[in-house]
Structure formats: structure tokens, C-alpha cells
Amino acid sequence: MSRPTTLPSPWREMAEEAKGVAKLAAALGVGVSTVRSWGAGTRTPGKIVQGVVNEWARQHGCRAPWKEKKGANR
């Protein structure tokens, strides 16, 4: 049995959608400890990675974990 998900929202919902933290990490191309660090707020990736993660969340019907500035250039 896998370890229970203790991530805060919206990370918890993203992990549930991916069928686990390990599968979410694999989908994002990072390690499980990185996902847990991002969820805990102890580490924050750069803007490009934030955009990729936010887009994954949107594509899977989850709330984006980071807010994007209005009118940001892409």
C-alpha cells in the first residue's frame, strides 16, 4: 500500500488526478521529493516550470498551484 497523500490543496487534487504523488512527479518530469517540496512551499521553481505545472493542472481539470500575473508575456 502506498503512503497516504498529505499534500495541501491544489497539490493533493493533482496527485489524486495523476493516481499518486509518484505518478504526478513522473508526469511533471521531477522527483517525488520535489513535488512534496513544492506542495509544502519550501521550494519554488522558476516561472517556466511554474507555467508547465499550471498547464498540466489545467489540462487535467485541477486548480493551478501558482498564480500567473495578468498580462504576462509568453
Backbone torsions as a table, in degrees:
resi	resn	phi	psi	omega
1	MET	NA	138.6	-177.8
2	SER	-79.8	162.3	179.3
3	ARG	-66.1	139.6	-179.9
4	PRO	-65.1	146.7	179.4
5	THR	-78.3	122.8	-179.6
6	THR	-117.7	20.0	-179.1
7	LEU	-75.5	149.6	174.9
8	PRO	-77.2	163.3	175.1
9	SER	-68.0	143.3	2.0
10	PRO	-87.1	-1.6	-179.3
11	TRP	-60.7	-38.1	179.3
12	ARG	-60.5	-45.8	179.6
13	GLU	-65.3	-37.7	177.7
14	MET	-64.0	-42.7	179.0
15	ALA	-65.0	-39.5	177.4
16	GLU	-63.8	-41.8	179.0
17	GLU	-63.4	-38.0	-179.6
18	ALA	-81.1	-6.7	-178.0
19	LYS	73.2	35.9	174.5
20	GLY	133.4	156.3	-179.1
21	VAL	-65.5	-40.2	-179.8
22	ALA	-63.1	-39.3	179.0
23	LYS	-71.9	-35.1	175.1
24	LEU	-63.6	-46.7	179.1
25	ALA	-58.4	-44.8	179.4
26	ALA	-62.9	-41.0	179.6
27	ALA	-63.7	-32.5	-179.6
28	LEU	-90.2	-7.9	178.5
29	GLY	76.1	30.0	-179.8
30	VAL	-133.1	175.1	177.6
31	GLY	-84.5	161.4	178.7
32	VAL	-59.3	-41.4	-179.2
33	SER	-63.2	-31.8	177.6
34	THR	-67.3	-45.2	178.6
35	VAL	-60.8	-44.2	179.7
36	ARG	-63.9	-38.5	178.1
37	SER	-65.8	-42.7	177.5
38	TRP	-62.8	-44.0	-179.6
39	GLY	-63.1	-38.2	179.7
40	ALA	-77.4	-14.1	-178.9
41	GLY	80.4	14.0	179.8
42	THR	-85.3	-17.4	175.5
43	ARG	-138.9	145.2	177.8
44	THR	-131.5	126.3	179.5
45	PRO	-77.1	171.0	176.4
46	GLY	-66.5	170.6	-175.6
47	LYS	-60.9	-36.8	-179.2
48	ILE	-64.8	-46.2	179.2
49	VAL	-65.5	-39.6	176.7
50	GLN	-58.1	-42.2	179.1
51	GLY	-63.3	-40.4	178.5
52	VAL	-64.1	-45.3	-179.9
53	VAL	-65.7	-44.0	178.1
54	ASN	-59.3	-40.7	-179.6
55	GLU	-67.0	-40.3	176.4
56	TRP	-58.9	-45.5	-179.4
57	ALA	-59.8	-47.6	-179.7
58	ARG	-60.6	-43.7	-178.5
59	GLN	-64.0	-23.0	-178.7
60	HIS	-107.0	15.0	174.9
61	GLY	73.8	23.0	179.2
62	CYS	-108.2	158.4	174.3
63	ARG	-70.2	139.4	177.9
64	ALA	-69.5	136.9	-177.3
65	PRO	-74.2	-24.7	179.0
66	TRP	-120.1	143.1	177.9
67	LYS	-81.3	139.9	176.3
68	GLU	-101.3	140.8	178.2
69	LYS	-69.4	139.2	177.9
70	LYS	-64.1	136.3	177.1
71	GLY	76.0	15.1	-180.0
72	ALA	-67.4	136.9	178.3
73	ASN	-75.8	140.8	178.4
74	ARG	-124.2	NA	NA
